[in-house]
């Protein structure tokens, strides 16, 4: 999962936005997930706190449970 790491040790105080992308298998998703996982992260760093907001999206192909007959 190194593709989703954000090094915060040298990050200045303030708001930082990051866009990351990784293949589904690299984060433990199976082959039903056909699109890369896209992550939009907003990190707010102050002297004593770190606030992280993350939005993750991906896509896949699944069989409807009503259609499993």
KOLMI-786115 format. One record per residue (C-alpha): chain; y, z, x; residue number from 1; residue in three letters. Coordinates in steps of 0.02 Angstrom, whole numbers. Each point is the difference from the previous one (the first is absolute). Example, Ala and Ser with C-alpha at 12.3 -4.5 7.8 and 13.67 -1.06 7.14 Angstrom:
2
c A; yy -225; zz 390; xx 615; k 1; r ALA
c A; yy 172; zz -33; xx 69; k 2; r SER
//
This chain:
69
c A; yy 0; zz 0; xx 0; k 1; r UNK
c A; yy 116; zz -18; xx 148; k 2; r UNK
c A; yy 87; zz -143; xx -91; k 3; r UNK
c A; yy 72; zz 126; xx -123; k 4; r UNK
c A; yy 67; zz 127; xx 124; k 5; r UNK
c A; yy 184; zz 37; xx 20; k 6; r UNK
c A; yy 50; zz 92; xx 159; k 7; r UNK
c A; yy 125; zz 131; xx -56; k 8; r UNK
c A; yy 23; zz 91; xx 165; k 9; r UNK
c A; yy 143; zz -112; xx 60; k 10; r UNK
c A; yy 70; zz -40; xx -171; k 11; r UNK
c A; yy 182; zz 47; xx -24; k 12; r UNK
c A; yy 57; zz 103; xx -148; k 13; r UNK
c A; yy 36; zz -100; xx -157; k 14; r UNK
c A; yy -88; zz -124; xx -113; k 15; r UNK
c A; yy -122; zz -127; xx 72; k 16; r UNK
c A; yy -90; zz -138; xx -96; k 17; r UNK
c A; yy -161; zz -78; xx 59; k 18; r UNK
c A; yy -105; zz -144; xx -69; k 19; r UNK
c A; yy -181; zz -1; xx 57; k 20; r UNK
c A; yy -149; zz -110; xx -43; k 21; r UNK
c A; yy -185; zz 26; xx 35; k 22; r UNK
c A; yy -166; zz -76; xx -52; k 23; r UNK
c A; yy -90; zz 94; xx -140; k 24; r UNK
c A; yy -157; zz 34; xx 104; k 25; r UNK
c A; yy 103; zz 86; xx 134; k 26; r UNK
c A; yy 45; zz 138; xx -123; k 27; r UNK
c A; yy -172; zz 17; xx -80; k 28; r UNK
c A; yy 19; zz -117; xx -149; k 29; r UNK
c A; yy -150; zz -109; xx -41; k 30; r UNK
c A; yy -13; zz -190; xx -16; k 31; r UNK
c A; yy 61; zz 1; xx -181; k 32; r UNK
c A; yy 175; zz 23; xx 70; k 33; r UNK
c A; yy 51; zz -176; xx 50; k 34; r UNK
c A; yy 182; zz 21; xx 51; k 35; r UNK
c A; yy 74; zz 95; xx 146; k 36; r UNK
c A; yy 66; zz 173; xx -39; k 37; r UNK
c A; yy 190; zz 1; xx 9; k 38; r UNK
c A; yy 90; zz 163; xx 32; k 39; r UNK
c A; yy 185; zz 33; xx -26; k 40; r UNK
c A; yy 45; zz 167; xx 80; k 41; r UNK
c A; yy 165; zz 94; xx -7; k 42; r UNK
c A; yy 12; zz 142; xx 123; k 43; r UNK
c A; yy 143; zz 125; xx 0; k 44; r UNK
c A; yy 8; zz 110; xx 153; k 45; r UNK
c A; yy 110; zz 152; xx 25; k 46; r UNK
c A; yy -3; zz 141; xx 127; k 47; r UNK
c A; yy -127; zz 102; xx -97; k 48; r UNK
c A; yy -76; zz -117; xx -128; k 49; r UNK
c A; yy -86; zz -165; xx -19; k 50; r UNK
c A; yy -8; zz -87; xx -169; k 51; r UNK
c A; yy -115; zz -150; xx -22; k 52; r UNK
c A; yy -10; zz -115; xx -151; k 53; r UNK
c A; yy -135; zz -134; xx 2; k 54; r UNK
c A; yy -38; zz -144; xx -117; k 55; r UNK
c A; yy -164; zz -92; xx 29; k 56; r UNK
c A; yy -55; zz -160; xx -85; k 57; r UNK
c A; yy -151; zz -114; xx 15; k 58; r UNK
c A; yy -102; zz -115; xx -110; k 59; r UNK
c A; yy -181; zz -27; xx -39; k 60; r UNK
c A; yy -132; zz -77; xx -111; k 61; r UNK
c A; yy -98; zz 117; xx -114; k 62; r UNK
c A; yy -124; zz -22; xx -142; k 63; r UNK
c A; yy 59; zz 71; xx -165; k 64; r UNK
c A; yy -113; zz 143; xx -53; k 65; r UNK
c A; yy -6; zz -74; xx -175; k 66; r UNK
c A; yy -73; zz -161; xx 71; k 67; r UNK
c A; yy -145; zz 76; xx 97; k 68; r UNK
c A; yy -130; zz -43; xx -134; k 69; r UNK
//
